[in-house]
Every structure is written in structure tokens, then in C-alpha cells.
Amino acid sequence: MIYRPDDSLVTAEDLNLATELPDELTLPTNEDLEKLATVIHGDFFDENPVDYRPMKPYLDPRTPFPYTEKAERFFAATTQRVFTHDRPSYSELVCALHKAYVEARRAKRGTLDEIRFEANLFQNLENLAKTIMSRTYEPSRGIAFIVNRPVIREIFAAPFRDRVVHHLLFDLCSEWWDRRFIGNSFACRIGKGTIYGWKHIQRDMRTCSNLGKIPALVQKNDLSGYFMSLDRRLLFQRVCWGLEQQFAQAPWLYSLTKYLWRKIIFDDPTRNVQIRGSANDWKKLPRNKSLFFQKPGVGIVIGNLTSQLLSNIFLDQLDHYVRFELGYRFYGRYVDDFYIVVTEEERDQLARDMKQIDAYLKSIGLKLHPKKCYNQDVKHGIDFLGARVYLQHVQPGPRVVKNFRQAVHNIASGKTDDLDVLTSYDGLISHMQAQRMIGQTYRSVGWEYGELTI
């Protein structure tokens, strides 16, 4: 039996290819792909595709794309058995890249870069596979711009072609690393995230203080310019340490993933980058938060899928150091924000251990933020991930309140009709005790709280 990524059963009737596929689906060869292309659409490669029609990209048989829904389902089924042995074939790599393409397009559907890639999909996938197999792949020119919410940041957006490679690497490596990560690491992991982080730190505060009956304190820490301070050489060494264990019995896959990681980690995104916006956008950004002002070999971009995984990979060693070597049970981390909860009796020991943590971070090229590290009684709550977390409830932090009110006023004043920002904050705040603030904000623009239809 063959299953789709959503665990539903794939049958020959589903694929409508009963006469073309054997009873048990095997990995396609180049000849299989060419035969399937002829059966489904005549030819995968259209040298002169006509204009893109966004409303029906797959279901209309007259669509210019050399690709159909049947082909998508065929590849979704075959990629379940991709890379089951050490040295995958060229056609297996194309299948794996197709799966990565499907994942990469989810949030980028309809963008110009994605449309261009999809217009000659299988030709682009084949060309990408050839460059990877021949070890000639090079990251393409990206786009740099500034975002102001939730905080001001410099973003480097990779072209869609490189996003496909990022998803390929993520598919190959993330599961192994996720099994190694401690459960108290919340960022960019399935089943975790911001809300999980609030609940976890609240649970730790309650447990350590016995629901406030025992004096306890929470130590909140932040790293200074984390992404911009990462030493790429140390980061690559850490990645290779994992690859050596993950692919100990698969040397060819080890060589392939090591090559791709090297290309991505040591790529200089500031070279030939396209700037979106003006130079004034960068004036409010501190220099320690921009890759343009970092020394060579230091810093990785914010915005790539691989950057999220790499940030967890690098600080996984901090997690194990604090959790197991120093022995702190009530510990958690979200990217570069981490906390430790201890009883009042352990305050002096925590102060000594914080010096050890600071020294450990300096040994891997990082340092604690001098103005964002403090401790206080758990009864007073703690600012964590945009919220104020107390023993019994969670309230929105000042930045979340400000951005929510701004989103409401932008809609009410007609500055924008895009509800995405408002609904995003509304969904986030729904997990907090903030009914009074929401009601006051809605009434200030003439809306009745609870009667807004979106």
C-alpha cells in the first residue's frame, strides 16, 4: 500500500493510471517519467509556454503548464519511498525536489518568482537536480528589505529556486535533529511555538513555586544579536557533527547534505543582493542587527527555513549544557530567549551558574544581552515571547497591545482593507486574558466588541 503525505491511501483508481502503473508502485526511472509525461500531458517541457492563468493552474487540460494534478499525486506517492538507500538515482532526486517544491510553494503561491519557476516546473527541477548531482549548485541572488513588526528586522528573502533546496535539506535533516532536541525548545517545531512556550513557562513557575506557596524566582535571558553573531565555521562544524551520526551508514547522502549545507551556510547574502526599499529604511536598524556591517564569516540571514533549523541546531548544545550538565529542570528556550526557574534557596547557585553560562556562550561566539537579562519573583510575572506570564493567567505585552491597536485603527480609518494582520493578532490575543483591552480598542473606533464580522 502507498500513502500520501497526509496518510490517506493512494490507489490506482485515485491516480487514474491503472494501465500505466504496476500493482506495487516503485521508484520511477527517467523512462518512467517520460512515459508518464506523454500519457498525462504530452510533454513535460513546453519550450514556449503561453501566459499564466492563475484561476485553474492544474484542472484545466488546456493549461500551458507541463504538469497536472495527476502528476502531482503520482509524485506525492513515489516520494514516500525516496532515498530509502544510500545512493539515490537521478530520478529519485527529482522526486525529492518535487516534494520540496510542493512544500515551498504553500506560502508563496501566486508570487512572481513562484509562477516563473512553475511555468517550466519539471525542466527547472531537472536542472536543479543536475546542479546538485554534479556539485555545481550555487545560491541565487536574493532580496533584502526591512520589516517593522513585530520588531524592526533585516530580512534576506531567497529566490524560490533556493527555497526548494532549503526544503529538501529540511526534509532530510530536521527529523533526526528534532528527536535530539530537548522538549523545552519551543521555536519552529511541530506541536510547539509561542503559545506552547507561554504554557510551559507558566507550568514551570507553578511547579517550582508549588502554586506560589514556595518563594521562587525566574531568570530571563536574551542573547545579543544572535543571528548576526553566529560564527559560520562553528555552525558548519556543528551541522557536520550531526550529519556524521545521522548518515553514518549512508556516505553518499552524507556527502550530498554536507555539500548543500556548506553552500548555504557560507553563502554571502550581501553579495549582489537586490535592495527593496530605500536606504532610509536601514537608518533605524542598529548595526549589530544588519549583515551588511558584520565581519566576514559571521552571521546568517533571518527569513530562510534553513536559518530556523540552524538556530536550533547551534543552541541545542546550550540546551543540553544547562539542562543536563548544570542540572536545571525548569528551563526553556525560544530561539535566543531562554529562562530558568529556581527556588529562593537556589538564588546564589543560579548567580554562580549564570557566570558559567556566560563563559560557555562566549566560547561559541555568543554573549548575553547586558540590558535584557534579569530575575524576579514568579508572583510578579515575567515578560516572555510578547506576553506577560503570571502564575494564573497570561496578559498581552506592551508591544502586542500597540500593534493590535494600530491594526484596528488602520482598518477603521480605511488605511488598509487587509484583515490578515488584525486576524493574526486577534487569534494570538484570544489565548490571553485581554477582553477589557479588546473591548476598549474596538469601542474607540466605533465597533461593538463581539459583533465584528470578518
C-alpha positions in Angstrom: 0.0 0.0 0.0 1.2 3.5 -0.8 0.2 6.5 1.3 0.2 10.2 0.6 1.9 12.7 3.0 -1.5 13.2 4.7 -1.6 9.4 5.4 -4.6 8.8 3.0 -4.3 5.7 0.9 -3.2 6.1 -2.8 -4.8 3.6 -5.2 -4.6 3.1 -8.9 -8.1 4.5 -9.2 -7.1 7.7 -7.4 -4.3 8.2 -9.8 -6.3 7.2 -12.8 -3.2 5.4 -14.1 -4.2 1.8 -13.6 -2.9 0.8 -17.0 0.3 2.6 -16.6 1.4 1.6 -13.0 2.1 -1.8 -11.6 0.3 -3.2 -8.6 3.1 -2.1 -6.3 4.4 1.4 -7.1 8.2 1.5 -7.5 10.5 4.4 -7.8 10.4 6.0 -11.3 13.2 5.9 -13.7 13.9 8.5 -16.4 12.0 6.4 -18.9 9.0 6.2 -16.4 8.9 10.0 -16.1 9.0 10.5 -19.9 6.3 7.9 -20.4 4.1 9.5 -17.6 4.6 12.9 -19.2 3.4 11.6 -22.5 0.4 10.0 -21.0 -0.7 12.9 -18.8 0.2 16.0 -20.8 2.0 15.0 -24.0 5.3 16.6 -22.8 6.7 17.9 -19.5 8.8 20.6 -21.2 7.0 23.3 -23.1 9.6 25.4 -24.8 7.1 28.3 -25.5 4.5 28.3 -22.7 1.7 30.8 -23.1 0.7 33.3 -20.4 0.0 32.1 -16.9 -3.7 31.7 -16.0 -3.9 31.7 -12.1 -7.5 30.6 -11.6 -7.1 27.0 -12.9 -3.4 26.1 -13.0 -3.9 22.3 -13.0 -7.5 21.2 -13.5 -8.0 22.7 -17.0 -6.4 20.3 -19.6 -5.6 23.3 -21.8 -3.4 24.9 -19.2 0.1 25.8 -20.5 1.8 24.1 -17.7 3.6 20.8 -18.5 2.2 19.5 -15.2 -1.2 18.3 -13.9 -3.0 17.2 -10.8 -2.4 13.5 -11.7 1.3 14.1 -11.9 1.3 15.8 -8.5 -0.4 12.8 -6.9 1.9 10.4 -8.7 5.0 12.2 -7.3 3.4 12.5 -3.8 3.1 8.8 -3.8 6.5 8.0 -5.1 8.3 10.4 -2.8 7.2 8.2 0.2 10.0 5.8 -0.8 12.6 8.3 -2.0 16.0 8.0 -0.5 15.4 4.6 1.0 19.0 3.6 0.3 22.4 5.3 0.3 22.9 6.3 -3.3 19.6 7.6 -4.8 19.2 7.8 -8.5 18.8 11.0 -10.5 15.1 10.4 -10.9 14.8 9.9 -7.1 16.4 13.3 -6.5 13.9 14.9 -8.9 11.1 13.3 -6.9 12.5 14.6 -3.7 12.9 18.1 -5.2 9.3 17.9 -6.3 8.2 17.2 -2.8 10.3 20.1 -1.6 8.7 22.3 -4.3 5.2 21.4 -3.1 6.1 22.4 0.5 7.9 25.6 -0.6 5.0 26.9 -2.7 2.5 26.8 0.2 3.1 30.3 1.4 4.4 31.6 -1.9 1.6 30.6 -4.3 0.9 33.4 -6.8 4.2 35.3 -6.3 6.0 36.2 -9.4 9.1 34.1 -8.5 7.0 31.0 -7.9 5.0 31.5 -11.1 8.2 31.7 -13.1 9.5 28.5 -11.6 6.2 26.7 -12.0 5.8 27.7 -15.7 8.6 25.3 -16.6 8.4 23.2 -13.5 9.9 19.9 -14.4 12.6 21.5 -16.5 13.6 23.6 -13.5 13.5 20.6 -11.2 15.7 18.6 -13.6 18.2 21.5 -14.0 18.3 21.8 -10.2 18.9 18.1 -9.7 21.7 18.2 -12.3 23.5 21.0 -10.5 23.2 19.2 -7.2 24.4 15.9 -8.6 27.3 17.5 -10.3 28.1 19.7 -7.3 27.7 22.9 -9.3 24.8 24.3 -7.3 25.2 28.0 -6.3 22.6 30.1 -4.3 21.0 32.8 -6.5 20.6 36.5 -5.9 18.3 37.4 -3.0 16.3 40.4 -1.9 16.9 42.4 1.2 14.4 44.6 3.0 13.3 45.9 6.4 10.2 44.9 8.4 9.0 46.9 11.3 6.6 44.4 13.0 6.7 42.9 15.5 10.1 44.5 15.8 12.4 46.1 13.2 14.5 43.5 11.4 16.6 43.0 8.3 15.2 40.2 6.1 17.0 38.5 3.2 14.5 36.6 1.0 15.9 33.8 -1.0 14.6 33.1 -4.6 12.0 30.4 -5.0 14.6 28.1 -6.6 16.8 28.2 -3.4 13.7 27.8 -1.2 13.2 24.4 -2.9 16.7 23.4 -1.9 16.1 24.6 1.6 13.0 22.4 1.9 15.0 19.5 0.5 17.6 19.9 3.2 15.0 20.4 5.9 13.2 17.2 4.8 16.5 15.2 5.0 17.8 16.6 8.3 15.1 18.1 10.5 13.5 14.9 11.8 16.8 13.5 13.1 17.6 16.8 14.9 14.1 17.1 16.2 14.5 13.8 18.0 17.7 15.1 19.6 16.3 18.5 20.7 15.1 18.7 24.3 11.3 19.1 24.8 11.8 22.6 26.3 12.9 24.0 23.0 9.9 25.7 21.5 10.8 27.5 18.3 10.0 26.3 14.8 8.9 22.8 15.8 5.8 20.9 15.1 3.4 21.0 18.0 5.3 23.8 19.8 5.6 27.5 19.3 4.7 30.8 21.0 1.6 29.6 22.9 3.2 26.4 23.9 6.1 28.5 25.3 3.7 30.5 27.4 2.1 27.4 28.8 5.4 25.8 29.5 7.0 28.7 31.4 3.7 29.1 33.4 3.8 25.4 34.3 7.4 25.6 35.4 6.7 28.7 37.5 3.7 26.9 39.1 5.6 23.7 39.7 8.7 25.2 41.1 6.8 27.5 43.5 4.2 25.0 44.4 1.5 27.3 43.0 3.1 30.3 44.7 3.4 28.7 48.2 7.2 28.5 48.0 9.4 31.6 47.2 10.8 31.2 43.7 12.3 33.4 41.0 12.6 33.2 37.2 15.8 34.2 35.4 15.0 35.7 32.0 17.9 35.8 29.5 18.4 37.1 25.9 21.3 36.8 23.5 22.7 39.9 21.9 22.3 39.9 18.1 22.0 36.2 17.9 21.6 35.6 14.1 24.2 38.3 13.3 26.7 36.8 15.8 26.7 33.2 14.6 30.2 32.0 13.6 29.6 30.2 10.3 32.6 28.0 10.8 31.4 26.8 14.2 27.9 26.4 12.9 29.1 24.2 10.0 31.1 22.1 12.4 28.0 21.5 14.5 26.0 20.6 11.4 28.6 18.1 10.3 28.7 16.6 13.8 25.0 15.7 13.3 25.5 14.5 9.7 28.2 12.1 10.7 25.8 10.4 13.1 22.7 10.6 11.0 24.3 9.3 7.8 26.9 7.0 9.3 25.7 4.2 7.1 25.0 6.4 4.1 28.2 8.1 2.9 26.7 9.3 -0.3 23.9 11.1 1.4 26.3 12.5 4.0 28.4 13.9 1.1 25.3 15.4 -0.6 23.9 17.1 2.5 27.3 18.3 3.7 27.8 19.9 0.3 24.4 21.7 0.3 24.9 22.8 3.9 28.3 24.2 3.1 26.8 26.2 0.1 24.0 27.6 2.2 25.9 28.4 5.4 29.0 30.0 3.8 27.0 31.9 1.1 27.4 35.7 1.4 23.8 37.0 1.0 25.0 40.6 0.8 26.8 39.9 -2.5 24.8 41.2 -5.5 21.7 41.4 -3.3 18.7 43.4 -4.6 17.6 46.1 -2.2 13.9 46.5 -1.8 13.0 49.9 -0.3 15.4 52.8 0.4 18.5 53.5 2.4 16.4 55.3 4.9 14.8 52.0 5.9 18.1 50.9 7.4 18.7 54.1 9.5 16.6 52.9 12.4 18.2 49.5 12.4 21.2 49.1 14.8 24.4 48.0 13.0 24.7 44.8 15.1 21.4 43.7 13.6 22.5 44.0 10.0 24.6 41.6 7.9 26.0 44.5 5.9 28.0 45.5 8.9 29.3 42.2 10.2 32.8 40.9 9.7 33.3 38.1 7.1 32.2 34.7 8.2 29.8 35.9 10.8 26.0 36.0 10.7 23.2 34.2 8.9 20.1 35.6 7.3 16.7 35.9 9.0 13.9 34.6 6.9 15.0 31.3 5.5 13.7 27.9 6.6 17.2 26.6 7.0 18.0 29.6 9.3 15.3 28.4 11.7 16.7 24.9 11.8 20.3 26.1 12.1 19.4 28.4 15.0 18.0 25.4 16.9 20.9 23.2 15.9 23.5 25.6 17.2 21.8 26.4 20.5 20.9 22.7 21.1 24.4 22.5 22.8 23.3 25.3 25.2 20.1 23.4 26.0 22.0 20.3 26.9 24.6 22.2 28.9 22.0 24.0 31.1 19.5 21.1 31.3 21.9 18.2 31.9 25.4 19.5 32.9 24.2 22.3 35.2 21.1 20.3 36.1 18.3 22.9 35.8 14.9 21.1 35.5 12.8 24.2 34.9 14.4 25.6 31.8 13.1 26.6 28.3 14.2 28.4 25.2 12.6 30.0 22.2 15.3 30.9 19.6 17.6 33.3 21.6 15.3 33.8 24.6 15.7 31.4 27.5 14.7 31.2 31.1 15.5 29.3 34.3 13.1 28.9 37.3 14.6 28.2 40.7 13.5 28.4 44.3 14.7 31.2 46.5 17.2 28.8 48.2 18.9 28.3 44.8 19.4 32.0 44.1 23.1 32.1 45.0 23.8 28.9 43.0 22.0 30.4 40.0 24.1 33.5 40.2 27.3 31.4 40.0 26.0 29.3 37.2 25.0 32.3 35.2 28.7 33.2 35.1 29.4 29.7 33.7 26.6 30.1 31.1 28.0 33.5 30.0 31.5 31.9 29.7 30.1 29.0 27.7 28.3 31.3 25.3 31.5 33.3 24.8 33.3 30.1 23.9 30.9 29.6 20.9 31.0 33.3 19.8 27.8 34.5 21.6 27.1 36.8 24.5 24.2 37.7 26.8 22.4 41.0 26.2 23.5 43.3 29.1 20.1 45.0 29.3 17.8 42.0 28.8 18.9 39.6 31.5 17.2 39.8 34.9 15.4 37.8 37.5 12.3 38.5 39.7 9.8 36.7 41.9 7.4 34.4 40.0 4.5 36.1 41.7 5.2 39.3 39.7 5.1 37.5 36.4 7.7 37.6 33.5 7.8 39.0 30.0 8.2 36.2 27.6 7.5 36.0 23.8 5.4 39.2 23.7 3.3 38.3 26.7 3.3 38.9 30.5 3.1 35.4 32.0 1.8 35.1 35.6 1.1 32.1 37.7 -2.6 32.1 37.0 -3.0 34.0 33.7 -1.3 35.5 30.7 -1.7 39.1 29.5 -0.5 40.7 26.3 2.7 42.7 26.4 3.0 46.4 25.5 4.3 45.6 22.0 1.4 43.2 21.2 -1.2 45.8 22.6 0.4 48.6 20.5 0.4 46.5 17.3 -3.1 45.2 17.8 -4.5 48.8 18.4 -2.6 50.0 15.3 -4.1 47.2 13.2 -7.6 48.1 14.4 -7.2 51.8 13.7 -5.7 51.0 10.2 -8.8 49.1 9.3 -11.3 51.5 10.8 -9.7 54.6 9.2 -9.5 53.0 5.8 -5.7 52.9 5.5 -5.9 49.3 4.6 -8.6 46.7 3.9 -6.2 43.8 4.6 -7.5 41.9 7.6 -4.6 39.4 7.8 -2.7 41.4 10.5 -5.8 42.1 12.6 -7.0 38.5 12.5 -3.5 37.2 13.3 -3.3 39.4 16.5 -6.9 38.7 17.3 -6.1 34.9 17.2 -3.0 35.4 19.4 -4.7 37.5 22.0 -7.6 35.0 22.2 -5.2 32.9 24.3 -4.7 35.7 26.8 -6.8 37.5 29.4 -7.3 40.7 27.4 -11.1 41.1 27.0 -11.1 44.6 28.5 -8.3 45.8 26.3 -10.0 44.4 23.2 -13.4 46.0 24.1 -11.8 49.4 24.7 -9.9 49.3 21.4 -13.0 48.3 19.4 -15.2 50.9 21.1 -12.6 53.6 20.4 -13.3 53.2 16.7 -17.0 52.7 17.0 -17.1 48.9 16.8 -19.1 46.8 19.1 -17.0 44.2 20.8 -18.2 40.7 19.9 -20.2 41.9 16.8 -17.3 42.5 14.4 -17.8 40.3 11.3 -14.6 39.4 9.5 
